[in-house]
Amino acid sequence: MFYREAGDFKTTYVDDNQTFPIKFDRYRYYAVLAFAVAVVPFFINDYWLNAIFLPFLIYSIAAIGLNILVGYCGQVSLGTGGFMAVGAYAAYKLMTAFPDVSIFFHIIIAGGITAFVGVLFGLPSLRIKGFYLAVATLAAQFFLVWLFNRVPWFYNYSASGQISAPERTIFGHAVTGANVAPWVAYLFCLFFVIVSAIVARNLTRGSVGRKWMAIRDMDIAAEIIGVNPLTAKISAFAVSSFFVGISGALFFTVYLGAVEVGEAFGITKSFLVLFMIIIGGLGSIFGSFAGAAFLVLLPVLLKNTLVTGLGWPTDLAAHLEFMIVGGLIIVFLIAEPHGIAQLWRVTKEKLRLWPFPH
């Protein structure tokens, strides 16, 4: 009915292998992208920016990074919050040490530093997996938070132990500080989201992504057919940590402006991003966006409905949010392990076969 492929034929292998070979998919994503770039900046305000758009964009990058590691390569990680902290503190040190360099390059380099740290903590994955790897990455989470708390050099010997983002501009517009226009912060983060999604999509569709998925499905069989576990696992940790580091740098510089590592990047942050990819769908770039959108919009919806509309206490609404998220995780793990992304795929298949869906 709405999703037809009749007459949508290809004449070259390049056309057949493009990211979105079906015209309907391609035009839909172009429309969403055009709306995000050309329409949203004219209507966005401070509330929508800080309550919905910035958290959604930044968490989407973190979810894409974690999904590459967990969903595509099958390596369990509970250290996402710690790696986000590496990106944040790397960006802070770069911004204070090189004030004349653009913040854009600081965020990219912070992602590279996080990728290096991720490779170091990913080395145990060559010998352990499953529950033991999860414990190893959990140890990395606690170690990194302890390191940034206990070594004063990381927060420039500040008496409070906090780090604050210096004021920076890009193309003459403030990106950090108190006088940031909502549309500037939104477009700055949106740029990183678009590039991250394109890079991740192409990596997972290429030979690198096939190696990751081979390791995920059966590492011994993958090694027998010629996949090197060393390069596959380490590259997954590097790419994943790069995206997570960028999200941590944006979370600190553009969203919060000032952070204390234990509060901003604690273990709850690691579980939050993990819940995003579980609910959104493991092994799916779209699932990363869907999970991030769901867990960002849910607290806002509950607050506006229960607290503002019905007058419920704030703590009761927060507890209800935990119950809903926990219940949904159980439901998705049992009924639909591939999350919202699989539900969307099933919906598209039914639309293709309308009026005779299975």
N, C-alpha and C positions, 0 to 999 in steps of 0.2 A: 504493500500500500504506500508506505513512505520510503521504503528502502529497497530499490530495485536495481539489478545489475544488467537487465536486458538492454542490449545495444551498447554496453560499455566495454568495448573490446580493445585489445592492445595489439600493436604491430611491431613492437620492439621489446627485447628483454629488459631494457632500461625502464620503459614504462611499466612493465609488469612487476618489476622489483622495487618500485618507489615506495616510500613510507606509507602512503595512503593510496593504493591502486584504484579503489572505487571512488568515482567522482563525488558521490553523495558524502562520503566520509571526508574527502579532501575539502569540498566546499563548506561543509559544516565547521571543520576546524579553522578554515580561513575566516569564516564569519565570526566565530568566537574570538579569534585573535584580533580581528579588526575592531570588534566591540570593546575588547579589553584595552586596546591601545588608543583608539580614537574617540571612544564615547565615555568610558568610566572616568578618565581624568577631569572631565568637565563637571562632573556631578559629585565627586568624592569630597568628603569633609573630614575633620579630625576624628570624629567618632567612628565613622565607617572605616577610616584608615587604620586606627589603632585597635579597634575591636574585631575587625574581620579581615581586611585586605592584607595588611602587613603580616599578621600571624599566618594566614593562609599561604601567602607566597613563600615566606621563609620556611615554614614547616614542610611545604611541598618539596623544596630542594633537599631538606634533610631526609624526607621520606623516600625520595628518588635514590639518594645515596644509600640508605639502609636497604632498600629493596634490591639494589644491585647486589649487595653482599648476601642478604638472607634469601630473597626471592629467586634470584637468578643463579647465584653460586652455591646456595645452600649452607653458608657458614653463619652460624648463630652468633649474634653480637648483642651484648647488653651495655656497651660502652659509648653509645651515641652522644649522651650528654657530655662525657669527658672530651670527646673529639670536637664537639661544638665549642667547648671551652678553649681547646687549643686554637681553633680558628679565631675566637674572640680575642684571646690574649696575644696571639701573633699579630692580629690587625692593630691592637692597641700599641704594642711595642714598635711596629713599623710606622704608625702614624706619629708617634712621639719622637722617634729617631730620625725620620725623614719627612719633615713637615711640608716640604716643597713638592713631594711626589703626589700624584693624583690618588684619591681614595680608591678609585677603580683598580689600580694596580696593587694597592695594599690588600684589597680583598682577594684578588687572584693569587698573590704570593702567599697570603695566609692559608688559602686552600692548598697550595703546594706544600707548605710546611706541615699542615695537618695530614696530607697524604704520606709524607715521610714518616711521621709518628705512627700513622695507621699501619704502615708496612712493618715497623718494628714490633708493634703489638700483634700483628697478624702472623708473625713467624711461628708461634705455637700451633697454628692451624695446619702446619705441615705434618705434625705428629699426633695431634689430638683433634677430636671433632665431637659434635653433639653437645651433651651436657657439660663435658669438661671444657670445651671451647667457650661455652657460655660463661662458665665460672672464670675463665682466664680473662675474657673481655670485661666481666664485671669487676675483676681486680684492677684492670686498667682504668675503669671509671673512677674507682675510689682513689687510686694512686694519683691520677691527674688532678682531681679535685684537691687532694691533700697537697700536692706539689704547688699548685697555684695559691693555696692558702698560706703555706709555710715559707715560701721563698720570696722575700720582699722585692727582689729584682723584677719579678713579673708584674707587680703593680707599682713599680717606680718608687718604692719605699713610702707609699702613702700611709698616713697614720690610721686611716679608716679601713684600709685593706681593699677598698673599692677601686675600680677603674672607670674613668669617664672619657667618653669619646671627644676629642678636640673638634672644634668647628672646622668643617671642610666644605668646599663647594665643588661643583662640576658644571662646566659651561656657564659659570657666573651665578648659579643657583645653589643655595645652601642645601646640603644633604644631611649633615649632622648638626646638632645644636638645638637651640630653642626657637629659631626663626625659620624652620623648614616648612615650605609649602606642601600641603598634602599630595598634590599631583606629582611633585618632584620625587618625594620618597617612594611613591607608588610606582612611577615609571622606572626609577632606578632599580628597585627590587624586581619589577616585572622583566626587565632586560635579562637579569641573571636567571630568572625562572625559564624564560623562553630558550635561552642558549643551553641551559642545563638539560631541559627536556629534549631538545634536538640532539645534543651530543649523546645522552643516555639512550635515546631511541635508536640511533644509528649504531652505537656500540653493541647493544643487545641484539640487533638484527644481523650483525656481521660475524666474522669468524671468532672474534674475541667472546662475543655473547654465546656462541654455540659451545665454545670450550667451557665457559662458566656453567652452562646448563648441563653439559655432559658430566662435569664434576658433581653437580647437584644431584643428578639422577642416579649415578653409580660411578664413584670415583675410581674403583678398581678397573671396571670395564673401560672407562675413559682413558686410563693410563695404558691399557693394553692396545687400544686403537691409535695411540700416538699423542694423546693430550698430556702435556707436561703439568703435573699437579702444582709444582713450584710456581711457574709463571702464571697459571690460571688463578690460583688462590691469592698470590701476592698482588697481582694486577687488580683483582676484585677488591681487596682491602685498600689499595691505593686510590682507585677511582671512587669507591664509596666514601673514603675519608676526605677526599678532595671536595666532593659535593657537601658533605656534612660540615667541613671546615668553612666553606663559603657561607652556608646557612648560619653558622655560629658567628661569623664576622658580621653579617648583616643583622643578626639578632641583637648584637651588642651595639653596633655603630648607628644603625638607622632606627631600630625599633625601640630599644630601651634607653640607650645613651649612657647609662651607668649601671654596672652590674657588680654583684658579689658572687663569687664562683659557686659557693655552696647553695645559695638560693636560686640562682638562675640556671645552673647546669648540673643540678644534683641527679640522683638516680631516677627521680620521677620524670625528668626530661627524657631519659633513655627509654623508659617504659611507655611514655606518651607517643614517641615516634614509632616504637614497635607496635603499639596498638593501631596506629594509623595504617600501617601496611598490612596488618592482619585483617582489619575491617575493610580496607580498600581493596586488597587483593595482592597476594604474593606473586612475584614474577610479572608485574604489569605496571607500566609507566602511568597509564590512566588510573590504575588503582591507587597509586601514590597520591595523586591529586584528589581522588574521591575520598580517601581516608582522611587526608588533611582537611578537606572541606567539611567533612562530617564532624570531626572532633573540634574544629574551630567554631562551627556554627551552633553545635549542640549547647554549649554553655550560654551563648548569647540568647538563643531561643528560650532556654529554660529561665534565664534571668528576666527577660522581657515578659514572658508569659506568667511565670509563677510568682516572682518577686514583685515586679512592677504592676502586673495585671491583677493577680489574685491576692497580693499582700503577704505571701509566704515569707518566713525568715530566710535570710541569705544562706545560712549554714544548712538548712533543710534542703534547699534547692541544690546546693553543692553535693550533699550526700546522695540525693536522687540522681545526680549526674553520674556519680561513681557507680551506682547500682545499674543504671542504664547501659553504660559503657561495658561493665563487667558482664552483664547479661548478653549483650550483643556479641561480645567476643566468644562466649560459650556457644551461642547459636550459630555464629558463622563457622566456628571450628568444627561443629558437628554437622550442620545442615549444608553449608556452602563454604568449604575451606578456601576457595579462591575469591571470596569476598564480593564486594560491590561490582568489581570489574567483570566477574563471571555472570552476575545478574544482568549486567548491561549487554554482554555478549549473547546471552540467551534471548533477551528482548529483541536484539537486532535480528537474530535468526527467525524469530516468530514474525517480525515485520516483513522479512524477505519472503516468507511462505504464505503471507496473508492472501486470501481468507481461509487457508487450510493449515494453520500452525499445528505443530505437534503438541 
